[in-house]
Amino acid sequence: MLNEEITNAQRLVKTDALQMSIGEIVSMYDNHELVIDPEFQRLFRWNIGQKSKLIESLLLGIPVPSIFVFEKEDGRWELIDGLQRVSTVLEFMGKLRKTNGRIASPSILEATKYLPSLHNAVWEKTDLNSEARPDEQNELDKSLQLSIRRARIGMEILKRPSDDKTKFDLFQRLNAGGTQANPQELRNCIMIMVNKDYFRQVKAAAGDKTYQAIVAVTEDQIERQRHTELAVRFLVHTQVPYDGKLDVEEYIDESIVFLAGESNGVKARKLILDTFELLDRAAGKNALRRFEDGHHAGKVGLVGLEGIAVGVAKNLRRISALSKPAQFVKERIRTFWSQPQTATFTSPGLRGTTRIQRTVPFGQNWFRP
């Protein structure tokens, strides 16, 4: 059985590998033969210290990890893994294009452990960067520029007929162990790969102030994409049944790929905004908080999202048809927490796989008019 599964899976993947110089990679980018989605660049960015260490490695001849690309139908290569390495070199050389097509300000490096003279090093002197005046910048010698251009890096190519899902799986596996991206940042990138419009709609809904107030995200959590993660979880639990077989994170990952592939995101955005607007009218920022002793208290957790927000969303059409929908939801929220079943949602050691199979079905039944 396992051998058969391996054989079938191997048929989905066709790869090639070669060594390319930095100069060749840059030329491919200049000619639009290497695709780097600009929205990826906004999702993770290295700091100047990390960028300086990469240039240091190239100058010292220290091997740099391989880059992974996906061969598109038109023959171009789409970058799957290696965004920071490639974009750092392009930015340093003054070639990185921003979302609007304009060239990003060339980076100015800082001193590194082995090359302290990289302080204020630039590819070419520029007045486009405010961090150092042109007379303070140290332009690389032509010989050092050639050294960087000639540096070679491994290029792993995921070729056709590898399917799109293989591309998403590879991207996630390559990035999951890194420190630069958390699980939701990876999902963001995968959503962009699958359907950029869907990602933008979900992102817009997650940026809504009413929604953010109800899920109670802090500025720090927003920076780490917690608001988007909760929006994705809400959409998945509302629209994709969970059978308990997959790990929760894998279930969320696979489900959002499916949803993004099926819609342009307009309905997803509307579902989030309509549900949380109703929750706001019913109980304001306390809508997902526990109700005990006549008042709301405590933090907003996944139980509130899965049991209350998803429960309302699954019954939104019926609830909206009531004469006083907000009053109905308000009363249901308050009595939700006193039900014997809710005590089983937060038992010590309870696995997420088990919790979801309790909270979501209960919420769906509890908020049905």
C-alpha positions as CSV (number, residue, x, y, z in Angstrom):
1,M,0.0,0.0,0.0
2,L,2.7,2.5,1.0
3,N,4.8,1.6,-2.1
4,E,1.8,2.3,-4.3
5,E,1.1,5.6,-2.6
6,I,4.8,6.6,-3.1
7,T,4.7,5.7,-6.8
8,N,1.4,7.6,-7.4
9,A,2.8,10.7,-5.6
10,Q,6.0,10.6,-7.5
11,R,4.1,10.8,-10.8
12,L,2.9,14.2,-9.6
13,V,6.4,15.6,-9.4
14,K,8.9,16.2,-12.2
15,T,12.0,18.1,-11.2
16,D,15.3,19.3,-12.7
17,A,18.3,20.9,-11.1
18,L,21.1,23.2,-12.3
19,Q,23.6,25.7,-11.1
20,M,23.1,29.3,-12.2
21,S,25.1,32.5,-11.7
22,I,23.6,35.4,-9.8
23,G,24.1,37.4,-13.1
24,E,22.0,34.9,-15.0
25,I,19.2,35.0,-12.4
26,V,19.2,38.8,-12.5
27,S,19.0,38.8,-16.3
28,M,16.0,36.4,-16.2
29,Y,14.3,38.8,-13.8
30,D,15.1,41.8,-16.0
31,N,13.6,40.0,-18.9
32,H,10.5,39.0,-16.9
33,E,11.4,35.3,-17.3
34,L,11.6,34.9,-13.5
35,V,8.4,35.8,-11.7
36,I,8.5,37.1,-8.1
37,D,5.0,38.1,-7.0
38,P,5.3,41.7,-5.6
39,E,2.7,40.9,-2.9
40,F,5.1,38.3,-1.5
41,Q,7.6,41.1,-0.9
42,R,5.2,42.8,1.4
43,L,4.6,39.7,3.4
44,F,8.1,39.0,4.6
45,R,11.0,41.3,4.4
46,W,14.5,40.7,5.8
47,N,16.1,43.4,7.9
48,I,19.3,45.1,6.8
49,G,21.4,42.8,9.0
50,Q,20.1,39.7,7.2
51,K,20.6,41.3,3.8
52,S,24.2,42.3,4.6
53,K,25.0,38.8,5.7
54,L,23.7,37.4,2.4
55,I,26.0,39.8,0.4
56,E,28.8,38.9,2.8
57,S,28.3,35.2,2.0
58,L,28.3,35.8,-1.8
59,L,31.6,37.8,-1.5
60,L,33.2,35.2,0.7
61,G,32.1,32.3,-1.5
62,I,30.0,30.7,1.3
63,P,27.4,28.4,-0.2
64,V,23.9,29.8,-0.3
65,P,20.8,27.4,-0.1
66,S,19.2,26.5,-3.4
67,I,16.3,28.4,-4.9
68,F,13.1,26.6,-5.9
69,V,11.1,27.6,-8.9
70,F,7.9,26.4,-10.6
71,E,7.8,26.2,-14.4
72,K,4.7,27.9,-15.7
73,E,2.8,27.0,-18.8
74,D,4.4,29.8,-20.7
75,G,7.9,28.6,-19.8
76,R,8.6,31.3,-17.3
77,W,9.8,30.4,-13.8
78,E,7.8,31.4,-10.7
79,L,9.8,31.7,-7.5
80,I,8.5,29.3,-4.8
81,D,11.3,29.5,-2.3
82,G,14.2,31.9,-2.1
83,L,12.3,35.1,-2.1
84,Q,14.4,36.9,0.4
85,R,17.7,35.8,-1.1
86,V,16.7,36.8,-4.7
87,S,15.0,40.0,-3.7
88,T,17.9,41.0,-1.5
89,V,20.3,40.8,-4.4
90,L,17.9,42.6,-6.7
91,E,17.3,45.4,-4.3
92,F,21.0,45.8,-3.5
93,M,21.7,46.0,-7.3
94,G,18.9,48.6,-7.7
95,K,16.7,46.3,-9.9
96,L,13.9,45.1,-7.6
97,R,10.4,46.2,-8.9
98,K,7.7,47.2,-6.4
99,T,4.0,46.4,-6.7
100,N,3.4,49.5,-8.8
101,G,6.3,48.6,-11.2
102,R,8.7,51.2,-9.9
103,I,12.2,50.3,-8.7
104,A,12.6,50.0,-5.0
105,S,15.2,52.1,-3.2
106,P,18.6,50.3,-3.4
107,S,19.7,49.0,0.0
108,I,22.7,50.3,1.9
109,L,24.5,47.6,3.8
110,E,25.9,47.5,7.3
111,A,29.1,46.0,8.7
112,T,29.2,42.3,9.3
113,K,31.4,40.1,11.5
114,Y,33.9,39.2,8.8
115,L,33.5,42.2,6.6
116,P,33.2,45.4,8.7
117,S,33.9,47.5,5.7
118,L,30.5,46.7,4.3
119,H,29.3,49.6,6.4
120,N,27.4,51.9,4.1
121,A,28.3,49.7,1.1
122,V,26.2,50.2,-2.0
123,W,26.2,48.7,-5.5
124,E,26.3,52.2,-7.0
125,K,26.1,55.5,-5.2
126,T,22.5,56.8,-5.0
127,D,20.4,59.6,-3.6
128,L,17.3,57.4,-3.5
129,N,18.0,56.2,0.0
130,S,17.9,58.5,2.9
131,E,19.9,56.3,5.3
132,A,23.2,57.7,4.0
133,R,24.2,60.6,1.8
134,P,25.9,59.7,-1.5
135,D,29.2,61.1,-0.1
136,E,28.9,58.7,2.9
137,Q,28.3,55.6,0.7
138,N,30.9,53.1,-0.3
139,E,30.4,51.9,-3.8
140,L,31.6,48.3,-4.5
141,D,34.6,47.9,-6.7
142,K,33.8,46.5,-10.2
143,S,35.8,43.4,-9.3
144,L,33.5,42.8,-6.3
145,Q,30.5,43.4,-8.4
146,L,31.7,40.8,-10.8
147,S,32.4,38.4,-7.9
148,I,28.7,38.7,-6.9
149,R,27.5,38.3,-10.5
150,R,29.6,35.2,-11.0
151,A,28.6,33.6,-7.7
152,R,26.6,30.4,-8.4
153,I,23.5,29.1,-6.7
154,G,21.5,25.9,-7.0
155,M,18.3,26.2,-8.9
156,E,15.7,23.4,-8.3
157,I,13.0,23.4,-10.9
158,L,9.6,21.9,-10.4
159,K,8.6,21.2,-14.0
160,R,5.4,20.5,-15.8
161,P,3.4,18.3,-15.5
162,S,3.7,18.8,-11.7
163,D,0.3,20.1,-10.6
164,D,-0.4,23.4,-8.8
165,K,-1.2,21.7,-5.5
166,T,2.3,20.2,-5.6
167,K,3.6,23.8,-5.9
168,F,1.7,24.8,-2.8
169,D,2.8,21.8,-0.9
170,L,6.4,22.4,-1.8
171,F,6.3,26.0,-0.8
172,Q,4.8,25.2,2.6
173,R,7.3,22.4,3.3
174,L,10.3,24.5,2.4
175,N,9.1,27.5,4.5
176,A,7.5,25.8,7.5
177,G,10.8,25.4,9.3
178,G,11.9,29.0,8.8
179,T,11.8,31.8,11.3
180,Q,10.7,34.4,8.9
181,A,7.1,33.2,8.5
182,N,4.4,31.9,10.8
183,P,1.7,29.5,9.6
184,Q,-0.7,32.3,8.6
185,E,2.0,34.2,6.6
186,L,2.6,31.0,4.7
187,R,-1.2,30.6,4.1
188,N,-1.2,34.2,2.8
189,C,1.4,33.4,0.3
190,I,-0.4,30.2,-0.7
191,M,-3.7,32.1,-1.2
192,I,-1.8,34.6,-3.4
193,M,-0.5,31.7,-5.5
194,V,-4.0,30.1,-5.8
195,N,-6.1,33.2,-6.2
196,K,-4.8,36.7,-5.6
197,D,-8.3,38.3,-5.7
198,Y,-9.5,35.9,-3.0
199,F,-6.5,36.8,-0.8
200,R,-7.2,40.5,-1.2
201,Q,-10.9,40.2,-0.2
202,V,-10.1,38.2,2.9
203,K,-7.3,40.6,3.8
204,A,-9.7,43.5,3.4
205,A,-12.3,41.9,5.6
206,A,-9.7,41.1,8.3
207,G,-8.8,44.7,8.3
208,D,-12.3,45.8,9.2
209,K,-12.3,47.7,12.5
210,T,-15.6,46.2,13.8
211,Y,-14.3,42.7,13.0
212,Q,-10.9,43.4,14.7
213,A,-12.6,44.8,17.8
214,I,-14.7,41.6,18.2
215,V,-11.9,39.2,17.8
216,A,-9.8,41.5,20.1
217,V,-6.5,41.5,18.2
218,T,-3.6,43.7,19.4
219,E,-1.3,45.7,17.2
220,D,1.4,43.0,17.8
221,Q,-1.0,40.2,16.8
222,I,-2.0,42.1,13.7
223,E,1.7,42.4,12.8
224,R,1.9,38.6,13.1
225,Q,-1.3,38.2,10.9
226,R,-3.5,36.9,13.8
227,H,-6.5,38.8,12.4
228,T,-6.1,37.1,9.0
229,E,-5.6,33.7,10.6
230,L,-8.9,34.1,12.5
231,A,-10.7,35.2,9.4
232,V,-9.4,32.2,7.5
233,R,-10.4,29.8,10.3
234,F,-13.9,31.4,10.4
235,L,-14.3,30.9,6.6
236,V,-13.0,27.3,6.7
237,H,-15.1,26.2,9.7
238,T,-18.2,27.8,8.1
239,Q,-17.8,26.3,4.7
240,V,-15.7,23.1,4.8
241,P,-16.9,20.2,6.9
242,Y,-14.2,18.6,9.2
243,D,-14.1,14.9,9.5
244,G,-11.4,14.8,12.2
245,K,-8.9,12.9,10.2
246,L,-6.4,15.6,9.3
247,D,-4.4,17.6,11.8
248,V,-6.1,21.0,12.4
249,E,-3.4,23.0,10.7
250,E,-3.4,20.7,7.6
251,Y,-7.2,20.9,7.5
252,I,-7.1,24.7,7.6
253,D,-4.3,24.7,4.9
254,E,-6.1,22.4,2.5
255,S,-9.5,24.0,3.0
256,I,-8.3,27.5,2.3
257,V,-6.6,26.3,-0.9
258,F,-9.9,24.7,-1.9
259,L,-12.0,27.8,-1.0
260,A,-9.6,30.2,-2.8
261,G,-9.7,28.1,-5.9
262,E,-13.5,28.1,-6.0
263,S,-14.2,31.9,-5.5
264,N,-13.0,35.4,-6.2
265,G,-13.5,36.2,-2.5
266,V,-16.3,38.7,-2.7
267,K,-18.7,36.3,-1.0
268,A,-16.1,35.4,1.6
269,R,-15.6,39.1,2.5
270,K,-19.3,39.7,2.6
271,L,-19.8,36.7,4.9
272,I,-17.2,38.0,7.4
273,L,-18.5,41.5,7.4
274,D,-22.2,40.6,7.6
275,T,-21.6,38.1,10.4
276,F,-19.5,40.4,12.5
277,E,-21.8,43.4,11.9
278,L,-24.6,41.4,13.3
279,L,-22.4,40.2,16.3
280,D,-21.5,43.8,16.9
281,R,-25.2,44.9,17.0
282,A,-25.9,42.0,19.4
283,A,-23.1,42.3,21.9
284,G,-20.4,44.7,20.6
285,K,-16.8,43.8,21.4
286,N,-18.0,41.2,23.9
287,A,-19.8,39.0,21.4
288,L,-17.2,36.2,21.6
289,R,-16.4,36.6,25.3
290,R,-17.7,34.2,28.0
291,F,-20.9,35.4,29.7
292,E,-21.1,34.6,33.4
293,D,-22.8,36.2,36.5
294,G,-24.6,38.7,34.4
295,H,-21.7,40.1,32.4
296,H,-19.1,39.3,29.7
297,A,-15.5,38.6,30.8
298,G,-12.3,36.9,29.8
299,K,-10.3,36.7,26.6
300,V,-11.6,36.0,23.1
301,G,-10.6,32.4,22.2
302,L,-11.2,29.9,19.5
303,V,-14.2,28.5,21.3
304,G,-16.0,31.8,20.8
305,L,-15.0,32.0,17.1
306,E,-15.9,28.3,16.3
307,G,-19.1,28.1,18.4
308,I,-20.6,31.6,18.2
309,A,-19.2,33.4,15.1
310,V,-19.3,30.2,12.9
311,G,-22.7,29.2,14.4
312,V,-24.2,32.6,13.5
313,A,-22.6,32.5,10.0
314,K,-24.0,29.1,9.3
315,N,-27.5,30.4,10.1
316,L,-27.1,34.0,8.9
317,R,-29.9,33.9,6.3
318,R,-32.4,32.5,8.7
319,I,-31.4,34.8,11.5
320,S,-31.5,37.9,9.2
321,A,-35.1,37.0,8.3
322,L,-36.2,37.4,12.0
323,S,-38.0,40.5,13.1
324,K,-35.2,41.2,15.7
325,P,-32.1,39.3,14.6
326,A,-29.7,41.2,16.9
327,Q,-31.9,40.5,19.9
328,F,-32.1,36.8,19.0
329,V,-28.3,36.5,18.7
330,K,-27.7,38.5,21.9
331,E,-29.9,36.1,23.9
332,R,-28.3,33.0,22.3
333,I,-24.8,34.3,23.1
334,R,-25.6,34.8,26.7
335,T,-27.2,31.3,27.2
336,F,-24.5,29.6,25.0
337,W,-22.0,29.7,27.8
338,S,-24.4,28.1,30.4
339,Q,-25.1,25.0,28.4
340,P,-23.6,21.7,29.7
341,Q,-22.0,21.0,26.3
342,T,-19.8,24.1,26.4
343,A,-18.0,22.8,29.5
344,T,-16.5,20.1,27.3
345,F,-15.0,22.6,24.8
346,T,-12.2,23.7,27.1
347,S,-11.2,20.5,29.0
348,P,-7.5,20.4,30.0
349,G,-5.5,18.6,27.3
350,L,-8.4,18.7,24.8
351,R,-7.0,18.4,21.3
352,G,-8.0,20.9,18.6
353,T,-9.2,18.0,16.4
354,T,-11.7,17.0,19.1
355,R,-12.7,20.6,20.1
356,I,-13.7,21.5,16.5
357,Q,-15.9,18.5,16.2
358,R,-17.8,19.7,19.3
359,T,-17.8,23.5,18.9
360,V,-18.8,23.9,15.3
361,P,-21.8,21.4,15.2
362,F,-23.1,22.7,18.6
363,G,-22.9,26.3,17.4
364,Q,-24.7,25.5,14.2
365,N,-27.6,24.0,16.1
366,W,-27.6,26.5,18.9
367,F,-28.0,29.6,16.6
368,R,-30.6,28.0,14.3
369,P,-33.8,30.0,14.7
